[in-house]
Amino acid sequence: MTFLVLAATLILPLLGAMKLLESPIDPQPLSFKEPPLLLGVLQPNTKLRQAERLFENQLTGPESIANIGDVMFTGTADGQVLKLENGEAETIARFGSGPCKTREDEPACGRPLGIRVGPNGTLFVVDAYKGLFEVNPRKREVKLLLSSETPIEGRKMSFVNDLAITRDGRKIYFTDSSSKWQRRDYLFLVMEGTDDGRLLEYDTETQEVRVLLDQLRFPNGVQLSPEEDFVLVVETTMARIRRVYVSGLMKGGADVFAENLPGFPDNIRPSSSGGYWVAMSVIRQNPGFSMLDFLSDKPWIKTMIFKLLSQETVMKFLPRYSLVLELSDSGAFRRSLHDPDGLVASYISEVHEHDGHLYLGSFRSPFLCRLNLQSV
């Protein structure tokens, strides 16, 4: 049974029989091109099923990944920043407190998302609820750089998501996915399709913050170019990647780097080929049916769905099709790796390349995956 059939089954009999409560969302109609055909470099395959699961049931939701040498670090759904070494997971930092058992606990517990290594061997981490932090993994020291409570140009940050840092550590580029919705309500943000997200720049020397790009729809992953002349920012609910020029002759300008992607992208990270890896946990099936594309210009259906169904119920009816896409340095599709049913790799949030392997982060799964690039 498709999600649409389920929704219709619940909605139609109730339309004339119940007085509906106020919807939590006020959806806006979006406009998509027809999804690209899954042909050529997008041809479905099962290459992601060759991955092995690591640290299974030792962590939950390892969203983003960073390496210092061969030591790996990630942030998890229970509010921890973990060091992963020799098969063991060790907590090195927490930004919140209290129980971390349900999504209702997230604002107090904290939810580390994007993580990067700075020039001095420290970790820069964004917490969806708490803000921007620097962590010394050796001394277990935590420094708050920018609190989410600090309004930026008169607007609060409700969903700090990902970051990129210059090689000299001076500038940090990061996303605030919404000034309305928090991370625990990300499905409301997806379904509403509002353009209240921003790409921001933080200067580590002056502590100044400025908005580089506004009116983004669910800005998510961030990646600097090798020359650090532009920043790529994923716009999840538009299935595209924007490019913002931060130096050189084009400084201050912005354009589209890649559009009409075959899925709804999450984080973006560099590939050893000079291009970029893009993680997608939900695809836009073509040929086939893409629920989010179908609903994009039908806000009334989206309103009905969230009057009748919880976020967790909605999640159960999203297809567990995992897709990794490699883009060239110009944004062209280079190759794709699939797990059509999410049997091995599921809910992929990030693709981190290190030492000939791809490490696949997940916003939901109780493990991370490792894939030998030589095998695919």
Buried (B, 14 or more C-beta within 10 A) or exposed (E): EEBBEBBEEBBEEEEEEEEEEEBBBBBBEBEBEEBBEBEEEBEBBEBBBBBEBBBEEBBBBBBBBBBBEEEBBBBBBBBBBBBBEEEEBEEBBBBBEEEBEEBEBBBBBBBBBBBBBBEEEBBBBBBBBBBBBBBBBEEEEBEEBBEBEEEBEEBEBBBBBBBBBBEEBEBBBBBBBBBBBBBBBBBBBBBBBBBBBBBBBBEBEEEEBEEBBBEBBBBBBBBBBEEBBBBBBBBBBBBBBBBBBBBEEBEEEBEEBBBBBBBBBBBBBBBEBEBBBBBBBBBBBBEEEBBBBBBBEEBEBBBBBBBBBEBEEBEEBBBBBBBBBBBBBEBEBBBBBBBBEBEBBBBBBBBBBBEEBBBBBBBBBBBBBBBEEEEB
